[in-house]
Amino acid sequence: MRAHRQPDPRTAILVLLVVNALVMGRNSMTISLICLAIATVALATTGRWRFLAGFLGVEAGWLILFLVLPHLWQNGFVAFLALMGYWMFKLTTAGGIASYLVILVRPGQFVAALRRMRIPIAITVPVIVLLRFIPTVFSEYHAVREAMALRGLSMGWRAWIHPLRFLEFVLVPLLASCTRIADEMTAAGMVRGLGSKQQPTTLSRLGFSGLDALWILIVVGLVASTWWLKDLPAFPGGSS
């Protein structure tokens, strides 16, 4: 049974597409800041406080790059950093909304929603494999770091000073582990008939709730706000 505080996967897809289009499009910076506020509140409702703190810390770093740094120094390198911070801020904001949906929506529910919408298997299978693979990569990364710490090889901030050591001690074992996991996931998917053209039976109950209505109202409000804020510049300090 689907929890009431969890959006329907079809609503999640709609929210993700609209927010990505608004944030990454040539809209006012105010739209991106509104989406950041929405992503912050949404992540706060999941109770993942450490993840939320890291997300806000990264966003603050990008904001400093393109809002504060150009007022302190003005040269070509700072302009490059400001431009990078501007686009990375937008990308991270869209990633915050995506993280909220990935945390709440289980892969099984997502599969049921995609099949309900008659999405082709060529799209459904890669998306589901990706959703199951990404959390596994993070788990393996933490396992590799813990194994390094037990052997006295903890890198921390020294990874920036010794990138080749980070490559040898962390990245190579992680890639080897991920390759093995990818093979296991492929075999598990074949056993479960993930690529079958027949409609499987699902235990996930799909349906719209009050939370879905709230998200749809938020999406409508965001789209409407682009018209009200259309005369504001897309880049801070620039022309509209």
Secondary structure, DSSP 8 states (H G I E B T S, - for coil): ---TTS--HHHHHHHHHHHHHHHHSS--HHHHHHHHHHHHHHHHHHT-HHHHHHHHHHHHHHHIIIIIHHHH--SHHHHHHHHHHHHHHHHHHHHHHHHHHHHHS-HHHHHHHHHHTT--HHHHHHHHHHHHHHHHHHHHHHHHHHHHHHTT---GGGGTT-HHHHIIIIIHHHHHHHHHHHHHHHHHHHHTTTT-SS-----------HHHHHHHHHHHHHHHHHHHTTTS-SSTTS--
